[in-house]
Amino acid sequence: MAFPFPLHADVPLYLAPMAGVSESPFRRLCRQHGADVVVTEFLSAEGIRRENEATLHKLAFGPDERPIGVQIFGADPVAMGEAARFVSDVFQPEFIDINFGCPVKKVVRRNGGSGCLRDLDLVQQVIRAVVAATHLPVTCKIRSGWNEEMRDPVQIALRCQDAGVKVLTLHPRTRTQMYSGHARWEEIAAVAEALDIPVLGNGDIKTAEDAIRMLEQTRCEGIMIARGSYGQPWIFDQVKDLLAGRPKRPAPTIGDRFAVALAHARMVMEYETDPRGAAIEFRKHLGWYAKGLHGGAELRRRLYAVTSFGEIEGIFSDYLATHDRFARPGEAEGGEDDDRSVEATAA
C-alpha cells in the first residue's frame, strides 16, 4: 500500500511520538541511526492555537528530521482543525498525526488521547475537522479501545479510515491496560487485513528481532518503535540489517555507546535554552544508556546527580578507566546489571 508522502524504504521504521523523549535532538539522533520517519511528541491543540511559547518550541524541527509528522491531541474538533491549519501553514511537516492513544490521566481527563475512544462519533468528528483544515495527509495512532468491554480495534480503525485517515498506527492495548500485560499483535494483523490504508504496528518491540517477528506475524506495512529506542537508537539500523537479510550489527562497544550518548547530549545543549534544566531532564536518557552495564547501578547513581552537561564526559571517562575489560555488551559479569540484559530493558 502506498504511503501518502515520499519514502525510501519498503518497510518504513518510525520513531514513535513520546512526551519528553521524542524531542528534536532524539529525533535527529534516531534518523542518523536508521529511522525512516519521526514524529514529534504529542502537542496540545489548545497550546498550538494560542501560540504558547513552549509548544511552539517543541514544534520546531530541522531539515535533517524529514520526513516528519506533527502529532496533536484534543477533543474539540474546532480547536483541532485550527491547530492543524496553523501547523500546516507555519511548520509544513510531511503529515499531521492525531493522538487517540495516549493513556496518561492528565490527557484523558480532558477527553484527549485514548479518552476519545469512548466516543467513536467524536473520533470521526475530530478527524474530519483536521482533514478539512489541512492540505497535508492526516494519520492517527490508536489503542485497541478504552477498556476490555469496549475493545474493538478493527471497528475503531475502520471508523478512522472512513473519516479520512491515510495511515493508522495501532498499539494493541486498551487505555486501562496502560503498559501492562502484552500487546496483542494479532489485533494488528486483523486491522491490517481490514483496512485499505497502510497500518503501522507498535508495542512490545524491545529488540530488532521483535520488529521482524511483528512484521511476519501481522503483515503490517511499517513498524513504529517507542520505548525500544530508549538508550539504543541503533535499534533502527539493526532492524534494517535484518530486513535486508544481513547479519544484525552488534550493539556498540561501551565506549561507542558513551560516544552516542555524548553526541546526543551535545545536540540537546544546542537545542535547549536552559542548560541546567536540560541537563537534569537529560538524566533519564543517561540512565537508559547506562542500563545493563557492569557496575551500572553506581554509574547511574552518578549520572542521575548531574546538573551540567560538562559532568557527563568525566563520569564516562572514570567508568571506562575502571571497567576497561568490559569492552563490549555481553562481556560483563552476571547479575542485575549484566550487559546481556541491555536489549530487553525497553518495553
N, C-alpha and C positions, 0 to 999 in steps of 0.2 A: 504494500500500500504506500502511496506517495505521501511524504510529509509536506506541509504547506509552506516550507521555506527551504532553501538550498542546503544540502548536507553532503558530506564527502565520505559517508560511512553507510554500509548496507544495514548494519545494526547499530544505531546511534547509542552512545553511552551518555546519559545525562547526570550532572551533579544536581542533587535534589535541593529544593529551597528549604533552608533550615535557619530559623531565627538565631541570630547571634553567632552563626557559623559560616553560612554561605555569603559572606560579605565579599567585596571586590577583591581583596588580596587572596583569599582562599579560592575564589573562582578562577583567578588568573593562574594560581599555582596548579589547580586541577586541570586547567586547559593545557598547561605545559606538560602535564603528566598523562595526557591522553583523553581527557573528557572532550566529547564532541559538542555538547550543548550544556550551558549553565543557566541557572535560574536564580534570580535574586531571592533573598529571604522575603517572607510574605510581609506585605506592607498594607496598612490600613487605608481604605478608600477615603475615609474622612481626613486622615493626615495628608493625603495627596491633594485632595480638592482644596484644602485650606492652606496648601503650600507650606506645611510645617517644615522648619529648617532641618531638623534631624531626619525626617522622612525623605526630603529631597536629597540629602547627603547619601542616604542608602540607595537612592535611585540611580546615582551616577555610576557609569561604567566606561571602560576604555575599549578601543577597537580590538585589542587582543582577547577580549571576552566574547566576541561574537562567534557564532550565533548565541543570542541571549534572550531570555524571556523575563518579563517583569511580572511577578506574582502579586495579585491584590486580593484582599478579602473584605467582606462586608455583607450585610443582609438587606441593605436598601438599594434597590435596583437603580434609582436615580443617581445616588452617590457613586455607585459602582460604574455607571455609564460615564459620569463626569470624570472620574479618576482615570478610566481607560482612555478617554479622549485626551486628557492632559498628558498622560504618559506617551501616547502615540505621537502627539504633535511636538512635544518638547524633547523627549528622550529617544524616540524612534528605535525601540528594540525590534527583534525579529517577530515576536509574538507577545500576546498578553495571556497570562495564565491565571485562572481563578482558583482560589483555595477553598475547596469543600472538604478538606481532610484534616485540618489541624484539630487535635483533641484537647488543646490547652484550655483550662477553665476560663481564663480571662477573655479568651476569644469567643468561646462557646456561649458564655453567658450573655453576650451581645448578639447571639444567634449567628455569629460568623463561623467560618471554618466548617467543621463537621456538624455544627449546630444546625446548619441549613438542611441537613439530610433528614430532619424530622418533617420537612415540608417540601416535597418534590415540585410542587407548583411554584414555590418560591425559588427553588434552584433554577427552574426554567426561566422565570421572570428575570433573574439576575443575569443569566447567560444571554438572553435576548437583548437586554439593555446594553450589555457590554459589546455584543456583536454589532448592534446598531450604531454604537458610538465610535467605532474604530474601523480603519481600513486594514488593520493587521489581523492575522489569524488569531483565533481565540482557542485556547486549550484549557483543560482543567484537571485537577487532581482530586480524587475522591477516596473515601473509605468504603467498606462493604455495607455500611449502614450505621444508624445511630446506636442500636443495640441488637442483641440476638433476635428479638421479636421482629425488628424492622430490617433484618439483614437480607438484602436482595440486590447484590451488586450489578447483576445484568439489567434489571429494571432501571436502576439509577443511571447506569451508563447509557442505556437506550434513550432515556429522557434527556440526558446531556447532549447526545448526538443529535436528537431531534431538534433541540434548541439552537444548534449551530456550532457546537464544539468540533474542532478539526483534529485534535489529538487528545486522548484521555489516558491519564495515569491512575492505576488502581493500587492502593495499599490495602491488601485484603485482611484487614482487621476492622472491627467496629470501633466507634468512638469510645464506648465504655470499656473496651479492652485496653485502651491506651497502647502501650507497647508490650503488654504481657502475652503469654502464650505464643503460638506460632502463626505466622502469616499463612493463610490458606492459598497456596499457589494455584490450586485447582480452580479457584474463582477467577484468577487472572486468565486462565485458559478458557473458561466459559465466556468471559467478557470479550476476549479476543475473537472467539468464534462467532459471537453475536453481532459485533459491530462492523461497520463498513469503513471505519477510520482507523488509523494506527493506534495501537494500545501499548502503553509502557508498563512494564512490571516493576514493582517496588516492594521492598520488605524482606528482611532477614538475609540480605546479601552481605556476608561477612568476609568472604574471600572471592578471588577471581573464579574459582571453581563453582561457587554458589551461583554466580551470574550465568555461567554456561548451563548449569542444571536448570535454572529458571527458564532460560531460553528454550531448552529442549523439552521441558515439561509443559510449557504454556503456549509456545509458538507466538509469543508477543513480538511486536515489531522493534522494540527498543527496551533498554534497561535503565532504570533510574536508581542511582546509588546514593544512599543517605549516610547513616552512621558508619557504614563500612568504609567510608573515606576518612574517618577521624584518625589522624596520626599516620595515615598511609595513603596519601594522594596517588601514589604509584599504582594503586589497585586498578586504575583505568588502563594503564599501559599493560598490566598483567592480563586483564581481560582481553585486550586487543591481541596479545600474543596467542591466547588460546583460540580466539575467533579465527585467527589466520592460520591455525594449525601448527604454530610454532611452540617450542617448549616455553613455558612461563618463565620470564626473567626472575631471578631470585630477589627476595627482599633486599634492600640496600644494606651494606655493612653499617655498623653503628656509627662510624664516622660520617658516612654518606647520609645516613638518616639525620644526624645532627646538622649537616650542611643544608639539607632541605628545610629543617626547622628554622635555621638562621636566615635562609633566603625568605621564608615566609615572614619571619619577624621583621626583616628589613622592609618588605612590602607593606606591612601594617604600619611601620613607623612613617613611611611616606604618605600613607593614606589618612591616618588619624590625626586629629588636631590637638588632642590631649595626651601627651606622651606617657604620663604616669598612669592615667586611667586605661590607656590602651595596653600598657604592659601588664597591668593587673588583669584585664579582661583576657589577655593572651595566655594566661596561666593554664586555662583549660586545654588549649592546644598543646602546650608543653607537656602536660600530663599525658596526653594521648601519644605524643611522640616517644615518651619515656616508658610507656606501658609495656610490660613483659621483659624488660631488660634485667640482667643480673644486678642485684643491689638496687633495683628500681625504686623501692619504697623510700630509701634515703634520698635518691636523686629527685624523686617527685617532691619530697618534703622541701628540699632546697628550691626547686623550681616554683613551687606554689607560694613561696615567700618573696619572689622578685617584685620590685616596684619600678624597675627601669630595664629597658632592653639591653643596656650595656652589661648587665649582670649575667645574661644568659650564656654568652660565649665562654666566660670564665668558668661557669659551672660545668658546661660541657667539656671544657679542656681538663678540668680536675677529674671528671669521671673517666675520660679516655686515658689519662695518665695512670689511674689506679685499676682500670679494668681492661687494659690493652689486650689481654689474652682472649677476651670475648669479642673477637673482631667481627663476627657475623651472627645475625639472629639464628638461633638453633644451637649455638655452642655454649650457652650458659648452663650453669649448674641447675639441677632440678629444683622445684619449689614453686612458691606462689608467683615469683617473677621470672620464671623460666621463659626464655625467648620463644620457645616453641608455641607459646600461647598467644603471641602477638596478633596473628591474623584473625583470631577468634574473639577479639575484645570488643569489636563494634557490632551493634545489633542490626 
